[in-house]
Structure formats: C-alpha cells, structure tokens
Amino acid sequence: MRKWILVGVAVVFFGYLFYIVVNPYRGQRFEEVPHGDHVHYVPKDRNPDVPIGQFPTQRPGPNERITPDGEVVPANQ
C-alpha cells in the first residue's frame, strides 16, 4: 500500500512540474521572447507577420497592453 501512495505522490509531483514547464507564462497577458542579449514582450495574440524586433523590450505597465502589432497602448483601448 505504501508503494502505491508513493507512486501516486510522485505522479502528482511530476505532473505539476510538467505543467509548469509546458506553460511558463500562465496567467500573464504576454510572453517573454529572448532575442540576443535582451527580451521582447509579445502578446499571446500577436500578428505573425510582425517581426519580434517590433515588440517592446520593456514590460508594459499595469494599465497598459501590447497590441498584436507591437504598440503599447492604454489598457482600456
């Protein structure tokens, strides 16, 4: 019985670990994309025709959002 409990705990632990690795930006409005020695902040609904270099290198503020084309605008627009 102890063996099965240990197996169950191991499955839950590694399942949680796998979930974190697969979804590193869960709950965020944007993803961090490494680009050389800096990071670009890209929205999840980005326009694939816009190059990564067009997106901001600074995290948007709490009342800002990034458009699919890479512009930082107020969150209510």
C-alpha positions in Angstrom: 0.0 0.0 0.0 2.8 2.4 0.8 4.3 1.8 -2.6 1.1 2.9 -4.4 0.8 6.0 -2.2 4.4 6.9 -3.1 3.7 6.3 -6.8 0.6 8.5 -6.6 2.6 11.3 -4.9 5.3 11.0 -7.5 2.8 11.2 -10.4 1.2 14.3 -8.9 4.5 16.0 -8.3 5.9 15.3 -11.8 2.5 16.1 -13.4 2.6 19.6 -11.7 6.3 20.0 -12.7 5.4 19.1 -16.3 2.5 21.6 -16.3 4.8 24.4 -15.1 7.4 23.6 -17.8 4.8 23.5 -20.6 3.0 26.7 -19.5 5.7 29.1 -18.2 3.7 32.3 -18.8 0.3 31.1 -17.5 -1.8 34.0 -16.2 0.3 36.6 -18.0 -1.0 38.9 -20.8 2.2 38.4 -22.8 5.2 36.2 -23.3 8.8 37.0 -22.9 10.8 36.1 -26.0 14.6 36.1 -25.7 16.3 38.0 -28.5 20.0 38.2 -28.2 21.0 39.9 -25.0 17.5 41.3 -24.4 13.9 40.2 -24.1 10.8 41.3 -26.2 7.4 41.3 -24.6 4.9 39.8 -27.1 1.1 39.4 -26.6 -0.3 36.0 -27.0 -2.5 37.1 -29.9 0.4 38.6 -31.8 0.3 39.2 -35.6 2.7 36.5 -37.0 3.6 38.9 -39.9 5.1 41.4 -37.5 8.8 40.7 -36.6 9.7 40.1 -33.0 12.0 43.2 -33.1 8.9 45.4 -33.4 7.7 44.5 -29.9 8.8 46.4 -26.8 11.7 45.4 -24.7 10.2 46.8 -21.5 7.4 45.1 -19.6 4.1 47.1 -20.1 2.7 48.9 -17.1 -0.3 47.7 -15.1 -2.6 50.0 -17.1 -1.0 49.3 -20.5 -1.3 46.5 -23.0 0.5 45.4 -26.2 -1.4 45.3 -29.4 -0.9 42.4 -31.8 1.2 44.8 -34.0 3.6 45.7 -31.1 2.3 49.1 -29.9 1.9 49.8 -26.2 -1.5 51.5 -25.6 -3.6 52.1 -22.5 -5.4 49.0 -21.4 -8.9 50.5 -22.0 -8.4 50.9 -25.8 
